[in-house]
């Protein structure tokens, strides 16, 4: 008779909210690119497309605090987003194609640049078009 060991539960490398965010960013990206999630091949998003979606969704959700939020989660570079994606693939929670690699996520953009230096606040929603301009 042998003793059964409980399954090994891997400790998450990043904060759990980072994994949830990547799922939401994936759905955001699919919607933005108008990719149907009903057909797997048509719904596929490349690493580069996902990273653009991560950038845009983070700006939308967190504004200028996006980098602070990511840092709190342990996500400091695009490489970290790739590690999250591939952890999710390993656990069977996401799928990839044979062409998808972790290299697709390495040094794609700089978080400080896209979330701070290049970030612009869209004030159009705050401008009252009926008010006289001076």
Backbone torsions as a table, in degrees:
resi	resn	phi	psi	omega
1	UNK	NA	139.3	178.7
2	UNK	-116.8	153.6	179.8
3	UNK	-87.2	127.2	177.0
4	UNK	-81.9	130.5	176.7
5	UNK	-90.8	144.8	175.5
6	UNK	-66.0	152.1	179.6
7	UNK	-60.0	145.4	178.2
8	UNK	-77.5	122.5	177.2
9	UNK	-100.9	113.6	-178.9
10	UNK	-70.4	135.8	175.2
11	UNK	-70.9	134.8	179.5
12	UNK	-69.5	136.9	179.7
13	UNK	-73.0	-32.2	-176.1
14	UNK	-120.0	166.8	177.1
15	UNK	-59.6	144.2	-176.4
16	UNK	-59.5	-29.5	178.6
17	UNK	-66.0	-27.3	178.0
18	UNK	-64.7	-39.8	178.9
19	UNK	-67.3	-42.3	177.7
20	UNK	-62.7	-40.8	179.8
21	UNK	-62.6	-42.0	-179.0
22	UNK	-62.6	-39.7	175.7
23	UNK	-61.2	-46.0	-179.9
24	UNK	-65.0	-39.0	178.2
25	UNK	-65.9	-35.2	176.6
26	UNK	-62.7	-47.1	179.1
27	UNK	-64.0	-41.2	176.2
28	UNK	-58.1	-44.6	-179.0
29	UNK	-65.4	-43.5	178.2
30	UNK	-60.9	-42.4	178.5
31	UNK	-65.9	-43.3	-179.8
32	UNK	-61.3	-42.3	-179.3
33	UNK	-85.9	0.8	-178.5
34	UNK	54.8	48.2	177.2
35	UNK	-100.9	126.8	-177.4
36	UNK	-76.7	129.5	177.9
37	UNK	-82.3	-2.6	179.8
38	UNK	-76.2	-31.5	179.6
39	UNK	-113.1	114.2	-171.6
40	UNK	-54.5	-45.6	-177.7
41	UNK	-64.3	-42.2	-179.9
42	UNK	-70.9	-25.2	-177.3
43	UNK	-85.5	-9.1	-175.8
44	UNK	-61.8	134.9	177.6
45	UNK	-119.0	132.6	178.7
46	UNK	-75.3	166.5	177.4
47	UNK	-58.6	-43.7	178.8
48	UNK	-62.8	-42.4	177.8
49	UNK	-63.7	-42.3	179.8
50	UNK	-63.0	-41.8	-179.6
51	UNK	-64.2	-36.4	174.9
52	UNK	-65.2	-41.4	176.3
53	UNK	-63.0	-41.1	177.1
54	UNK	-59.5	-46.7	-180.0
55	UNK	-59.5	-50.9	-176.0
56	UNK	-67.8	-40.9	-179.9
57	UNK	-67.8	-39.2	178.2
58	UNK	-64.6	-41.3	177.4
59	UNK	-62.5	-41.6	-179.9
60	UNK	-66.2	-43.5	-175.3
61	UNK	-79.5	-38.2	-170.3
62	UNK	-119.3	-10.2	-179.1
63	UNK	57.9	-137.2	-177.8
64	UNK	-69.7	-8.3	178.3
65	UNK	-89.8	1.4	-176.0
66	UNK	-54.8	-47.0	-178.5
67	UNK	-64.7	-37.5	178.2
68	UNK	-63.5	-44.5	179.2
69	UNK	-62.3	-48.7	179.3
70	UNK	-59.4	-42.5	179.4
71	UNK	-61.6	-41.6	177.3
72	UNK	-59.5	-35.0	179.7
73	UNK	-82.1	-6.0	-178.2
74	UNK	87.6	12.7	-178.8
75	UNK	-103.6	111.6	-174.7
76	UNK	-118.8	-13.7	-175.8
77	UNK	-147.4	165.5	176.8
78	UNK	-63.1	-27.2	176.6
79	UNK	-57.2	-38.0	-179.9
80	UNK	-64.6	-37.7	176.2
81	UNK	-61.6	-42.7	177.4
82	UNK	-60.9	-41.9	178.7
83	UNK	-63.2	-40.2	177.9
84	UNK	-62.2	-47.7	179.9
85	UNK	-57.4	-47.8	-176.5
86	UNK	-72.6	-27.2	170.8
87	UNK	-64.9	-42.4	178.7
88	UNK	-65.3	-36.4	176.1
89	UNK	-64.2	-46.7	179.0
90	UNK	-57.0	-38.3	-178.4
91	UNK	-83.0	-1.2	178.8
92	UNK	79.2	15.7	-178.5
93	UNK	-93.8	-14.6	174.3
94	UNK	-138.3	161.0	177.8
95	UNK	-118.6	158.1	176.5
96	UNK	-137.6	164.9	174.3
97	UNK	-99.9	173.1	178.0
98	UNK	-64.6	-23.4	-179.2
99	UNK	-81.7	-17.3	-177.4
100	UNK	-78.1	129.5	177.4
101	UNK	-136.7	162.2	176.7
102	UNK	-62.4	-27.6	179.6
103	UNK	-61.4	-23.7	178.2
104	UNK	-62.1	-17.2	-173.6
105	UNK	-108.4	-3.6	-172.2
106	UNK	-80.2	123.4	174.8
107	UNK	48.3	46.4	-179.7
108	UNK	-76.3	-42.3	173.2
109	UNK	-152.3	163.5	-178.1
110	UNK	-95.5	126.2	-177.1
111	UNK	-60.2	-42.0	179.8
112	UNK	-60.5	-41.2	-179.5
113	UNK	-65.4	-53.6	-172.2
114	UNK	-77.3	-26.3	-177.6
115	UNK	-101.5	-9.0	179.4
116	UNK	-129.6	-68.9	-174.1
117	UNK	-61.6	-42.1	-176.5
118	UNK	-94.2	-1.4	-177.5
119	UNK	-73.5	129.9	176.9
120	UNK	-124.9	134.2	178.4
121	UNK	-81.0	128.2	178.4
122	UNK	-84.6	105.5	-176.4
123	UNK	-91.6	-1.3	-177.6
124	UNK	-57.7	-34.7	-178.9
125	UNK	-69.8	-20.3	-176.6
126	UNK	-96.7	-9.6	-177.6
127	UNK	-88.0	125.6	178.4
128	UNK	-83.6	113.1	-176.6
129	UNK	-68.0	-18.7	-180.0
130	UNK	-85.5	-15.6	-177.5
131	UNK	-77.8	143.5	178.6
132	UNK	-67.2	145.0	177.5
133	UNK	-95.5	148.6	-179.4
134	UNK	-114.4	NA	NA
